[in-house]
Amino acid sequence: CNNFAFVKGFASLMIQSLSNFPAEKTFSIVQFATEGQLISLMETNDEALSTIDQLYYTGGITNHAEAISECRRSLSASLAFQQSAIAAASDTTFVPPKNIMVLITDGKPTTPDDDPLGAAMKQARKAREENEVFIIPVFISPRYDSDALSFMRGLSSNDKVFDVVDFESLKTLKDRLLEEVSCSL
């Protein structure tokens, strides 16, 4: 699917761009459609780029709740690993890393069946409150959809949504997203 190739290219572009930030960072990759799947955990820039390169299009419907839940799981595992390493080194100055989630999607959630929007909002709230995650939605829609944009603002940590009209335009968001990430660190 060509659209998936654009998403992969954009994710790679963002990881390459973030590699210039003067901070220690790791990347976890979650792929989602009907189900969310944690693909990789705490990878370096180069490892994350390789992981993205190996992703393939799975098709399916949109499950934001599971995507966010898998991101939360990766962040919890990452923090637990870091805390155990710090404890082993007897370092009492441990400061948890900033957690940033970029959710790239082309629509509102369509699953789980009972309440897809409510389930996604619940997971986003938990991510923000329990995991201290800063959520940045990236929304791709060929037409203005005020309901979808309102929903995306509800997922966002600061009411902002980065939106484009097509998949090819994703790369135009790079500088704006880098500014958003640097301001949230």
C-alpha positions in Angstrom: 0.0 0.0 0.0 1.5 3.3 -1.1 0.0 5.2 1.9 1.7 2.9 4.3 5.0 3.5 2.6 4.5 7.3 3.2 3.9 6.7 6.9 7.0 4.6 7.2 9.0 7.2 5.4 7.7 9.9 7.7 8.4 7.9 10.8 12.0 7.3 9.6 12.4 11.0 8.8 11.2 12.0 12.3 13.6 9.5 14.0 16.5 10.7 11.8 15.7 14.3 12.7 15.3 13.5 16.4 18.8 11.9 16.4 20.2 15.4 16.4 18.6 16.3 19.7 21.1 16.6 22.6 19.4 14.1 24.8 19.5 10.4 25.5 16.6 8.7 23.7 15.2 5.4 22.7 12.3 4.6 20.4 9.6 2.0 20.6 7.6 1.1 17.5 3.9 0.2 17.7 2.0 -0.8 14.6 -1.8 -0.8 14.6 -4.8 -1.4 12.5 -7.5 -3.8 13.8 -5.0 -4.7 16.6 -2.1 -2.8 18.1 1.2 -4.6 18.2 4.4 -3.6 20.0 7.0 -4.2 17.4 10.2 -3.0 19.2 11.1 -1.7 22.6 13.8 0.9 23.5 15.8 0.9 20.3 18.5 3.3 19.3 18.0 5.5 16.3 19.6 3.1 13.9 17.8 0.1 15.3 14.4 1.9 15.1 15.1 2.8 11.5 15.8 -0.8 10.6 12.7 -1.9 12.4 10.5 0.6 10.5 12.1 -0.5 7.2 11.0 -4.1 7.9 7.4 -3.3 8.7 4.8 -4.4 6.2 1.2 -3.4 5.6 -1.3 -5.5 7.5 -4.6 -3.9 6.5 -7.6 -3.8 8.8 -9.6 -1.2 10.7 -8.5 1.5 13.1 -8.0 0.7 16.8 -6.5 3.7 18.6 -7.2 2.3 22.0 -5.0 -0.7 21.5 -2.3 1.4 19.8 -2.2 3.7 22.8 -2.3 0.8 25.2 0.6 -0.9 23.5 2.6 2.4 23.7 1.8 2.6 27.4 3.0 -1.0 27.8 6.3 -0.2 26.0 6.8 2.9 28.2 6.1 1.0 31.4 8.6 -1.7 30.4 11.2 0.9 29.4 10.8 2.8 32.7 11.0 -0.5 34.8 14.2 -1.5 32.9 15.8 1.9 33.5 14.9 2.0 37.2 16.3 -1.5 37.7 19.6 -0.5 36.0 19.8 2.7 38.1 19.1 0.8 41.3 21.8 -1.7 40.4 24.2 1.2 39.9 23.1 2.8 43.2 22.3 6.0 41.4 19.9 8.1 43.5 19.7 10.9 41.0 17.5 9.0 38.5 15.1 11.3 36.6 12.5 9.5 34.4 12.8 10.3 30.7 10.2 12.4 28.9 7.7 10.1 27.2 6.4 11.3 23.8 3.9 9.4 21.7 3.3 10.4 18.1 0.1 8.8 16.9 -0.2 8.8 13.1 -3.6 8.0 11.8 -6.0 8.6 8.9 -9.3 8.4 10.7 -11.3 8.0 13.9 -11.2 4.6 15.5 -13.6 2.0 14.3 -12.9 -0.7 16.9 -13.4 -1.9 19.7 -17.0 -2.4 18.6 -18.7 -1.2 21.8 -17.3 2.4 22.0 -14.1 3.0 19.9 -13.9 6.7 20.6 -14.4 6.3 24.3 -11.9 3.4 24.5 -9.3 5.5 22.8 -10.0 8.6 25.0 -9.7 6.4 28.1 -6.3 5.0 27.0 -5.1 8.5 26.1 -6.1 9.8 29.5 -4.3 6.9 31.2 -1.2 7.5 29.1 -1.2 11.2 30.0 -2.0 10.8 33.7 -0.4 7.4 34.7 2.5 7.3 32.3 3.1 11.0 31.9 3.1 10.7 28.2 2.9 13.7 25.9 0.6 12.7 23.0 1.0 14.3 19.6 -1.7 13.2 17.1 -0.9 13.4 13.4 -4.1 13.2 11.3 -4.3 12.6 7.6 -7.6 13.5 6.0 -8.4 14.6 2.4 -11.3 16.8 3.6 -12.0 18.9 6.6 -13.6 16.8 9.3 -14.4 18.8 12.4 -15.7 15.8 14.4 -12.5 13.9 13.7 -10.3 16.9 14.5 -12.2 17.4 17.7 -11.6 13.8 18.7 -7.9 14.1 17.9 -7.7 17.2 20.0 -9.1 15.1 22.9 -6.3 12.6 22.5 -3.7 15.3 22.4 -1.8 16.5 25.5 -2.1 20.1 24.5 -5.2 20.3 22.3 -3.0 20.5 19.1 -3.4 18.2 16.1 -1.0 18.1 13.2 -3.0 17.5 10.1 -2.4 17.1 6.4 -4.7 16.4 3.5 -2.8 13.4 2.1 -0.1 10.9 3.0 2.4 12.5 0.6 2.2 15.7 2.7 3.4 14.1 5.9 7.0 15.2 5.4 5.8 18.9 5.5 5.1 18.4 9.2 8.7 17.6 10.2 9.8 21.0 11.4 6.6 21.8 13.2 6.7 18.4 15.0 10.4 18.8 15.9 9.5 22.2 17.5 6.6 20.6 19.4 8.8 17.8 20.7 11.6 20.1 21.7 9.1 22.3 23.6 7.8 19.3 25.5 11.2 18.1 26.7 
